C-alpha cells in the first residue's frame, strides 16, 4: 500500500498547530518534531487494526504513561527514546 502524503497546506497547518500546542503545553519543539512520524504511524496502525477511536485513545494513554514515568524519575518530560519505546509497546 502506498504511503499517504499530505498536501503542503495540510502539512503547514499541522506544523503550525503542533508548534502552538508545544508552546501552550510547555513541550520542547524538538521532541515533538522527532516523534511526530512514529506517533502518527502508531495511531494509524492502531486505528486501522482495532477501531478508529482506539488510535486517539492509544496516543492519550501512551502520553499518560510517559508522563507518569517521567514524573516518577524526576524528569521534566520523556526523552525521545522513551517515547519511541512506549510507541513500540502500544503497537505490539
Contact map, one row per residue, 1 for C-alpha under 8 A:
11100000000000000000000000000000000000000000000000000000000000000000000000000000000000000000
11110000000000000000000000000000000000000000000000000000000000000000000000000000000000000000
11111000000000000000000000000000000000000000000000000000000000000000000000000000000000000000
01111100000000000000000000000000000000000000000000000000000000000000000000000000000000000000
00111110000000000000000000000000000000000000000000000000000000000000000000000000000000000000
00011111011000000000000000000000000000000000000000000000000000000000000000000000000000000000
00001111111000000000000000000000000000000000000000000000000000000000000000000000000000000000
00000111111100000000000000000000000000000000000000000000000000000000000000000000000000000000
00000011111110000000000000000000000000000000000000000000000000000000000000000000000000000000
00000111111111000000000000000000000000000000000000000000000000000000000000000000000000000000
00000111111111100000000000000000000000000000000000000000000000000000000000000000000000000000
00000001111111110000000000000000000000000000000000000000000000000000000000000000000000000000
00000000111111111000000000000000000000000000000000000000000000000000000000000000000000000000
00000000011111111100000000000000000000000000000000000000000000000000000000000000000000000000
00000000001111111110000000000000000000000000000000000000000000000000000000000000000000000000
00000000000111111111000000000000000000000000000000000000000000000000000000000000000000000000
00000000000011111111100000000000000000000000000000000000000000000000000000000000000000000000
00000000000001111111110000000001000000000000000000000000000000000000000000000000000000000000
00000000000000111111111000001000000000000000000000000000000000000000000000000000000000000000
00000000000000011111111100000000000000000000000000000000000000000000000000000000000000000000
00000000000000001111111110000000000000000000000000000000000000000000000000000000000000000000
00000000000000000111111111111001000000000000000000000000000000000000000000000000000000000000
00000000000000000011111111111000000000000000000000000000000000000000000000000000000000000000
00000000000000000001111111100000000000000000000000000000000000000000000000000000000000000000
00000000000000000000111111100000000000000000000000000000000000000000000000000000000000000000
00000000000000000000011111110000000000000000000000000000000000000000000000000000000000000000
00000000000000000000011111111011000000000000000000000000000000000000000000001000000000000000
00000000000000000000011001111111000000000000000000000000000000000000000000000000000000000000
00000000000000000010011000111111100000000000000000000000000000000000000000000000000000000000
00000000000000000000000000011111110000000000000000000000000000000000000000000000000000000000
00000000000000000000000000111111111000000000000000000000000000000000000000000011000000000000
00000000000000000100010000111111111100000000000000000000000000000000000000000000000000000000
00000000000000000000000000001111111100000000000000000000000000000000000000000000000000000000
00000000000000000000000000000111111110000000000000000000000000000000000000000001000000000000
00000000000000000000000000000011111111100000000000000000000000000000000000000001001100000000
00000000000000000000000000000001111111110000000000000000000000000000000000000000000000000000
00000000000000000000000000000000011111111000000000000000000000000000000000000000000000000000
00000000000000000000000000000000001111111100000000000000000000000000000000000000000100100000
00000000000000000000000000000000001111111110000000000000001000000000000000000000000000100000
00000000000000000000000000000000000111111111000000000000000000000000000000000000000000000000
00000000000000000000000000000000000011111111100000000000000000000000000000000000000000000000
00000000000000000000000000000000000001111111110000000010000000000000000000000000000000100110
00000000000000000000000000000000000000111111111000000011011000000000000000000000000000000000
00000000000000000000000000000000000000011111111100000010000000000000000000000000000000000000
00000000000000000000000000000000000000001111111110000010000000000000000000000000000000000010
00000000000000000000000000000000000000000111111111110110010000000000000000000000000000000010
00000000000000000000000000000000000000000011111111111111000000000000000000000000000000000000
00000000000000000000000000000000000000000001111111110000000000000000000000000000000000000000
00000000000000000000000000000000000000000000111111100000000000000000000000000000000000000000
00000000000000000000000000000000000000000000011111110100000000000000000000000000000000000000
00000000000000000000000000000000000000000000011111111110000000000000000000000000000000000000
00000000000000000000000000000000000000000000011101111111000000000000000000000000000000000000
00000000000000000000000000000000000000000000001000111111100000000000000000000000000000000000
00000000000000000000000000000000000000000000011001111111110000000000000000000000000000000000
00000000000000000000000000000000000000000111111000111111111000000000000000000000000000000000
00000000000000000000000000000000000000000010001000011111111100000000000000000000000000000000
00000000000000000000000000000000000000000000000000001111111110000000000000000000000000000000
00000000000000000000000000000000000000000010010000000111111111000000000000000000000000000100
00000000000000000000000000000000000000100010000000000011111111100000000000000000000000000000
00000000000000000000000000000000000000000000000000000001111111110000000000000000000000000000
00000000000000000000000000000000000000000000000000000000111111111000000000000000000000000000
00000000000000000000000000000000000000000000000000000000011111111100000000000000000001100100
00000000000000000000000000000000000000000000000000000000001111111110000000000000000000000000
00000000000000000000000000000000000000000000000000000000000111111111000000000000000000000000
00000000000000000000000000000000000000000000000000000000000011111111100000000000000000000000
00000000000000000000000000000000000000000000000000000000000001111111110000001100011001000000
00000000000000000000000000000000000000000000000000000000000000111111111000001100000000000000
00000000000000000000000000000000000000000000000000000000000000011111111100000000000000000000
00000000000000000000000000000000000000000000000000000000000000001111111110000100000000000000
00000000000000000000000000000000000000000000000000000000000000000111111111111100000000000000
00000000000000000000000000000000000000000000000000000000000000000011111111111000000000000000
00000000000000000000000000000000000000000000000000000000000000000001111111100000000000000000
00000000000000000000000000000000000000000000000000000000000000000000111111100000000000000000
00000000000000000000000000000000000000000000000000000000000000000000011111110000000000000000
00000000000000000000000000000000000000000000000000000000000000000000011111111100000000000000
00000000000000000000000000000000000000000000000000000000000000000000011001111100000000000000
00000000000000000000000000100000000000000000000000000000000000000110011000111110000000000000
00000000000000000000000000000000000000000000000000000000000000000110110000111111011000000000
00000000000000000000000000000010000000000000000000000000000000000000000000001111111000000000
00000000000000000000000000000010011000000000000000000000000000000000000000000111111100000000
00000000000000000000000000000000000000000000000000000000000000000000000000000011111110000000
00000000000000000000000000000000000000000000000000000000000000000100000000000111111111000000
00000000000000000000000000000000001000000000000000000000000000000100000000000111111111100000
00000000000000000000000000000000001001000000000000000000000000000000000000000001111111110000
00000000000000000000000000000000000000000000000000000000000000000000000000000000111111111000
00000000000000000000000000000000000000000000000000000000000001000100000000000000011111111100
00000000000000000000000000000000000001100100000000000000000001000000000000000000001111111110
00000000000000000000000000000000000000000000000000000000000000000000000000000000000111111111
00000000000000000000000000000000000000000000000000000000000000000000000000000000000011111111
00000000000000000000000000000000000000000100000000000000010001000000000000000000000001111111
00000000000000000000000000000000000000000100110000000000000000000000000000000000000000111111
00000000000000000000000000000000000000000000000000000000000000000000000000000000000000011111
